Amino acid sequence: MTELHDRRLTAVRAVMEQVASETALHALNRDRLDRFKSALLELAGQPELFSEGDYPSPTKSQVAKTYLLAESANQGPALYLISILPLGPSPIHDHGTFAIIAGLEGYEHNTLYARSNSETGPGKATLHICDEQILGPCDALALMPQDIHHIDNQHTLPTRHLHLYGTAFEHQTGRLEFDLAAGLAKRITIPKVPVDRSRQVT
Ligand SMILES: [Fe+2]
């Protein structure tokens, strides 16, 4: 094994072990999420561990690449490197689980929405934009399970960002997608995300 491989393994394991042990013992809250964000930022501060050579950006025909870096047993947290070409905005959505995004390269434009306090789950959804953040290298964003956002790559570079979720994509069954114009939320099963498992770290 190379030194780089060893460093990547140690660094990714440290994040996953911290997240696993804290989520096993404690309920999720913003303070805990901020600690996970700090851990992911530390990982994103070592971009040489996630180089273009080891994790190639998508081709024009692929548009996006989702590399699984690490996953836990029992539908626990999962870590990905996701690279997206300029594509246009994603649907407005939550994740039904926590989500942390930390930038390696490129710029991911995040628009964050607040929903009326009287509303929850599918059905009537009154949203307004409450924040916008552009995540570049070593920037991070932490979302609680019901936090709502959409992402957009408005730049010419591909985004290359680390994404840590409370559960893997295939288990994110509690997601909501929002239709701003219609004022509605609906429960969705996300289309099967093509996940590349060939470069999994641990
Ligand atoms: Fe998202």
Boltz pocket constraint, residues with backbone or C-beta under 6 A from the ligand:
constraints:
  - pocket:
      binder: B
      contacts: [[A, 93], [A, 94], [A, 95], [A, 99], [A, 149]]
      max_distance: 6.0
